Amino acid sequence: MAKKSYKLPSNETQEQALKIARSSQRPGQTKEQTKLIAQGIEKGIQNYKKQQKSRSRELDKKLKSASRKVIEEQAPERQTIVEYKQHLLPWVLLLLTWLGVIAYYFVEISY
């Protein structure tokens, strides 16, 4: 089974949540109640940050895909030119063969 890892909120987030909870504190409210409100605010801040991260990831993906499409449209199609280069050896062997045949023919005629 996969374990869920729970990240503790950063000190900055805790301080922000406590500040907000104290600023909205009602008269006669206990410290425990203020702490509970601060914890709720921390969770809200964490959820907000998660949503912003996922939105920024989605936006990055969309931007990447759009930029790829633009680049593909702008890039001209490459034409591949195939050059066939023949080796010299077969031609040399053919020439030697013909020279051999001609030499054999002249040797046979001279007898």
N, C-alpha and C positions, 0 to 999 in steps of 0.2 A: 504494500500500500504506500502511496505517496504521502509524505508528510507535508503539511502546510507550514511554511516558515512565517512567523509573525514578526514583522519589522517594528521595532520600537520607534515612535515618532522622534524626530530630532529635537534637540534642546530649543532650537529656534521656534519650531512649531508649538512646542509646549508653552514657551513664553508668550507667543502670540495668542494662543488659546486662553491662557490664564488672564492676559490683559483684557481680552474681549469679555471674558466671564466676569471679571471685576468691574468692568465699565457698565455692564448691564445688571449688576447686583442690586437686588431689592432690599429695602430695609427689613431687618429681622431674619435675613437669610443666613444660614449657618455656613461654616467653612467647608463642611462635607458636601453640602448642596452645591456650593460654588465649584468645588473640585469635580463633582459629577458633571456639572455643566461644561467645565473646561475639557473634560475627557470627551464629551459629546462633540464639542467644537473641534478637538484634535482629530477625531474620526472623520468629521466633515471635511476638514482641510486635507487629510490624507486621501479621501475619496476624490476630492476636487483635483488634487495633483495627479492621481492615477488617470482620471479622465483626460486631463490636459496632455499627459504623456501619450496616451493611446490616440488622441486626436492628432497630435503632432506626428506620430508614426504614420498614421493613415495619410496625412497630408504629404509627408515626405515620399511615401510610396506613390501617391498620385502624381507628384511633381516629377519623380524619376521616370515613371512610365510615360508621362507627357513629353519629357525631354528626349527620351529614347525615340518616341514616334517622330518628333521634329527632326532629330538627327538623321533618322532613317529616310525621311522624306527629302531632306536636303542633300544627302549624299548621293552622288550620281552612281548609277549601276556600273559596276566594274566589268569590263569585257576581258575575258581571259583569251590571250592569244597563244595558241599552241604552235610551237616551232618544232618541226621534226628535223633532227640533225642526224645525217647518216654517217656511219663510221667509214673510214678509209680502207680498212682491212678487206672487206668483201670485194671492193673494186680492184685492189692490188692483186688479190688471188685470182680474180677473173682475168686480169691482164696477163698474169704469169701463165695461166692455163692456155690462153690463146697463143701466147708466144711459144709455149712448149709445143702446141699442136702445129703451129707454122714451122718451127724448127724441125720437128719430126718429119713433116711433109717434105721439106727441102733435103733432109738427110736421106730419105727414102728415094727421092727423085735422082739424087746424085749417084746412087748405086746402080 
